[in-house]
Amino acid sequence: MPRIWKFGDSVNTDDILPGKFAPFMAGEDVFQTFAFHYVRPEFAAQVQPGDVLVGGRNWGLGSSREYAPQALKKLQVGAIIAPSFARIHYRNLLNLGIPAFEADLTDTLQDGDTVQLDLASGVLTRGSETFQLPPPPEFLREALAEGSILAFFKKHGRFPGERPADEGTP
């Protein structure tokens, strides 16, 4: 069952993956093992597929380096919930197929809580409690069903939310 990993405000991309452990420095096959190396040294070894990160305001600030969310993708993080995201980082998360929900659950969820998350509806459940997150828009649900925006484009030859070419224009 997925667990919560709780972080504070202003988690930046160097917190997520310090630059010295970038794929071209540490290696494409191991760079993800350094995720949160200085902030939560146990993270990469203990995170399980589907675990949910809960952060404070301004998650992902700093550089627009895509390898920070790539490390989370390789570790199979299930979603990130934060009251606000740095815009470029938010887009990188979505491009890679990591669901990002804008909601403030920092005072509600605790580190290690076990949860279930229904991505399509945005419902997070902890025991008998349910929390309604803003459900992803349809275009994002389409992309997540294929794994990422890039995977969707490769399969369908268009971006999620666009009409197929054979449907023409209205």
N, C-alpha and C positions, 0 to 999 in steps of 0.2 A: 504494500500500500504506500503511495507517495507520502513523503514527509515535507514539512516546511523547513526552509532554511531562511532565517530572518537576518536582515541587514539594516543598517541605518540610512540616514539621508546622504545624498551626494556621493553615492558609490560611483567611482569613475572607471573608465576603461582600463587604467593602469591598476586599479584594485582588482578588477575582474581578471585581467591577464597582464602582468607587468611586461613592459617592452623588452626586457632582456630575455624573456621566454617566448618571444614571437616565433612563429613557425620556421622562419629562415634562420633563427638563432639556435633554438632548441631542437628543431626537427619536426617535420610535418606529422610524424607518427606519435610524438610524445608531448607536443606543446600544451595540450589540454590538461595534462597532469599537473600543470602549474597554476591552474585557475584558483584565484583568491589566495595565492601562495603566501602573501604577507598578512592578509586580513583574517583568513580562516585556513590555516595550513592543513587542516584535516579534510577540507572540502572535497578535493578531487579524488581522494582515496575512498571517501565514504558516501558521496552522492550516488543515488540510485536512479535508474531511468524513470522518468515521470515526476521526480521531485520538483517542488514548486518553490521558487525564490520569492520572498516578500521583502520589499525594500521601502525605504522612505522616499522623500521627494527628490526629484532630479536624478533618477537612476540613469547611469550611462553617460554622464557628462564627461567632457574631455575631448580626446581625439575621436576621429571618425573611423579608427582602425577596425576593420571588420573581423580581425582575428580574435578579438575579445568575445563577441557573440559566437564565433565559430567554435571556440573552446567549449562554450556551454552547449552548443549543438552536438559536438562530439561526445560530451558527457551525458547526452540525452535528457537535459533539463526539460521538464514538461511545460513550464510556463513561468512567467515573471509577473508579479503583481506589485504595482507601486502607484502612489498618487500622481506622479508625473515622471516623464521620461525626457531625456535629451533627444531632440527630434531625429538627428542622423542615426543615433544608436537605435532608436525605436524602429526606424525604417530598416536598419540592418537586421534587427531581430526578426521582423516580419519577412524580409527577403529570404532569410534562412529557415523560416518555418517555426520560429519559437514564438508561441502566443504571448502577447504582452497586454495585460489588462490594467487600465487606469482606474485604480480604486485604492482607498486607504484602509488597509487592514492591519496596520502596524500596531495598533493598540488592542487588537482582537485576537490575532493568531500568535502563537508562540513557537519558538524554535523547537523542532522535533514533533510538533503536532502531526498526526496522520490525517490525511484528507483524501477526498475524491474530487476530481474536477471534470465536469462535463463541458468540453470546449465549445460545442455547438450552442449550448444554451447559456454558458457563462455561469453555471451554478457550481459553487464550491461547497462541499459538505465536510463538516468535522463532527463526527458522531451524529447526534440528532440535530445539530445546528446547520442551517443552510445560509449561504451568503450569495446574493445575486450580484454578480459582476456584470459590467456592461458587455452584452454578448458581442462577439466579433461580427462585423458587417459581412454581408453575403460574399463579397469578393474575397475576403480573407478566409472565410470558411471553405470556399472553393480551393484556394491555394493550400490551406492546411490539409485538405483531403488528399492532395498530391504530395505533400511533404514540405513544400516551399513555393514561393512565387516562381523561382527559376525552374523547378521541376514541373510546375503547371505549364509554364511557357514552352518548355521543351516538348511536353506531351501534346499540347493543344495548338501551338503556334500563335498564341495570343496571350494577353494578360488576363488575369481573373477579372470578371466584370465587363469585359469587352464582348461584343457580339461576335460570334463566329463569322468569318468572311463570307460564307455561303448564305448567310441570312440577309446580307445587304444592309442598307441604311434605311431608316424610317422615312 
